[in-house]
Amino acid sequence: MYICICNAVTERDICVAAARGAATIDDLTMHLGVGAGCGACREGAEAVLKHCGRTTPCDGKHTHAGDSTHYAISRA
């Protein structure tokens, strides 16, 4: 299911990002663009992120590309 329509981000995209270190809505915004458009998705994205079980912050050891290429997410 799409969570962020503005940037075509799905629940799966968020869970993959969480598995790779994203732990906050700000991490998701930096890496996937979640909430950077209209912002209506922020609450839902936070709920999905929480559901994915991440409780520690992003480790900062990676490049913040500002899009899904950082996480090598296939949108196919």
Number of C-alpha atoms within 10 A of each C-alpha: 10 14 22 23 15 16 16 14 21 19 18 16 22 26 20 17 25 26 15 14 21 25 23 19 20 17 20 28 18 19 21 27 20 30 23 17 13 11 11 15 18 19 13 14 25 18 12 18 24 16 11 18 12 18 13 11 12 18 10 10 7 9 8 15 12 15 17 21 12 16 18 11 15 8 10 3
